[in-house]
């Protein structure tokens, strides 16, 4: 039998254990679940698990494909598969670009026939533009002969702009009829349109690497600024591959380019208004729709958030092993991937939470017209509503931990420490009296 002197220490340690154990359990919570998630299609090529995802306004239509593959998968806003198809030609073709009609009624796919060493075959009728409706029916096709490398749908007119390997930029109406064509001095590898449809930015291949290594002629310009009618408003030579983001009214156009991957700002006529370099090579670029916040991620994992004068506006921690960033269309939040987790920040630098993707994150796409994101991992496509996270988390961001990771004990709050010390003092006095 225990005497009262023995029971008192046991009682104290029981109370202290409750305070130490219960507190961290109550202080942590997993981030709320996504609205939906679906498994991505299995590929025979296990090395190609980087899904390319495109999203229409409000998530009305979602497409998924993989680099250098002919398969296309199309979903509705609830993640239900609407159709899938595999493109065909005399040689298995690639999907070189996908562009969605903003209202989700259809999508444009550009198809090219590959050649040797990730090159392409020119002058074949299998190089073409294909328009699908949302049921998967082919509405029309347009043969480009030269490999089509990029496309974009203009938001106001629903016209489709396509860039080809021979430097042709052509505009088709929604029935596949040519509206205008323009020739530029470089193969076109990407097209970006401003939110108001007034400005098209075409990024070309500058041939910089071949010029430097083999002395091949350098392309005089590799960045082109066009009006919606195809008029060239300006040109610029960056001497490198370019990544472009445009604001809604095209007053701010951000470009990552040149041999050193600097961040450059332009207006819609192609005049450079600013430039900034970084300690590490820039690996990703995103921008708010109004162009007031520009976010880049560098190869060392650091995230830089700046205003349109290129001044830093917040301090975010580095995330080694960067896997992409995306600013929400509402301009309120930033998502970035690290291993199998997606971390959400406000653009003021506050961490809102961490979401476990269960497998390695490969892509992050903002949902136009909302604060949501679609996450592509090696196994799933996940629709994630950040607004819901902000209202439901109810805890300090540091208290949110990924699923599958055991919560570690947080420092005890001061009131609990005071209570514990008080209990210890009382017990010590009583034990002294008992002696």
Buried (B, 14 or more C-beta within 10 A) or exposed (E): EEEEEEEBEEEBEEBBEEBEEEBBEEBBBBBBBBBBBBEBBEEEEEEEBBBBBBBBBBBBBBBBBBEBBBBBBBBBBEBEEBBBBEBEBEEEBBBBBBBBBBEBBBBBBBBBBBEEEEEBBBEBEBBBBBBBBBEEEEEEEBEBBBBBBBBBBBBEEBBBBBBBBBBBBBBBEBEBEEBBEBEBBBBBBBBBBBBBBBBBBBBBBBBBBBBEEEEEEBBEBBBBBBBBEBEBBBBBBBBBBBBBBBBBBBBBBBBBBBEEBBBBBBBBEBEBBBEBEBEBEBBBBBBBBBBBBBBBBBBBBBBBBBEBEBEEBBEBEEBEEBBBBBBBBBBBBBBBBBBBBBBBBBBEBEBBBBBBBBBBBBBBBBBBBBBBBBBBBBBBBBBBBBBBBBEBBEBEBEBBBBBEEEBEEEEBEEEBEEBBEEBEEEBEEEEEEEE
